[in-house]
Amino acid sequence: MAVTEEKIFENLKTVIDPEIGINIVDLGLIYNLDFDDKKIDVTMTLTTPGCPMHSSITSWVKEALLSLDENMEVNVNLVWQPPWSPEDMSDEAKRQLGRM
């Protein structure tokens, strides 16, 4: 089974921010994605730099992507620039939070 961008994002949507209750894709936490048939690199942020769940969330991201192919190398790069903003959320996430 070939790993595709669609499958990667589908799996990333299974990772839910526990404080907000919305998946990390719709929250706009994924900044960049690079992949080939052996490796996936995800650059992401969190809603706040002091998030106490940062280790758990990055582990969940790695687990979600390894479920596509356990032989893949998965790197999760957590960055703080640019800072996350509620404007980064998808329309669906904004609706769920009553912002639309």
C-alpha positions in Angstrom: 0.0 0.0 0.0 1.5 3.3 -1.1 1.5 6.1 1.4 -0.3 9.2 0.0 -0.8 12.7 1.3 -4.5 11.9 1.6 -3.8 8.9 3.8 -1.4 10.8 6.0 -3.8 13.6 6.6 -6.6 11.0 7.2 -4.5 9.4 9.9 -3.4 12.7 11.4 -7.1 13.6 11.8 -7.3 10.8 14.4 -5.1 12.7 16.7 -7.3 14.9 18.9 -6.1 17.8 21.0 -7.3 16.7 24.4 -7.9 20.2 25.7 -10.0 21.4 22.7 -11.4 18.1 21.5 -10.7 18.8 17.8 -8.2 17.0 15.6 -4.8 18.6 15.0 -5.4 19.0 11.2 -8.6 21.0 11.6 -6.9 23.0 14.3 -4.3 24.1 11.8 -1.4 22.6 13.8 0.2 20.9 10.9 2.6 23.4 9.2 4.4 21.1 6.7 4.5 17.6 5.5 7.3 15.9 3.5 7.3 12.2 2.7 8.5 9.5 0.3 8.2 5.8 0.4 10.5 5.4 3.4 10.1 8.5 5.5 7.5 11.0 6.8 8.6 14.4 8.2 5.9 16.4 9.9 6.4 20.0 11.1 3.8 21.1 13.5 3.0 23.3 16.4 0.6 23.3 19.4 -1.9 25.8 20.5 0.4 27.0 23.3 4.1 26.7 23.8 3.6 25.6 27.4 1.2 22.8 26.5 1.7 20.0 29.1 0.6 17.4 26.5 3.3 18.1 24.0 5.1 14.8 24.5 1.8 12.9 24.3 0.5 14.6 21.2 3.8 14.2 19.3 3.8 10.5 20.3 0.2 10.1 19.0 1.2 11.8 15.7 4.1 9.3 15.3 1.8 6.3 16.2 -0.9 7.5 13.8 1.6 7.7 11.0 3.4 4.4 11.8 0.0 2.7 11.5 0.2 3.4 7.8 3.5 1.4 7.5 5.4 0.4 10.6 8.6 0.3 8.5 8.5 4.0 7.8 10.7 6.5 9.5 8.6 9.2 11.1 10.0 12.5 12.4 7.8 15.0 14.2 9.3 18.4 14.3 7.6 20.6 16.9 8.1 24.4 16.2 6.8 27.5 17.8 7.3 29.9 14.9 5.1 31.1 13.5 2.9 30.9 16.6 -0.5 29.2 16.2 -3.5 31.4 16.0 -7.3 30.5 16.0 -7.3 31.9 12.5 -5.4 28.8 11.4 -8.3 26.6 12.2 -10.4 25.1 9.4 -14.0 26.3 8.9 -15.2 23.0 10.4 -13.2 23.5 13.6 -14.4 27.1 13.9 -18.0 25.9 13.5 -17.4 23.3 16.2 -16.1 26.0 18.6 -18.9 28.4 17.7 -16.6 30.8 15.9 -18.6 30.9 12.7 
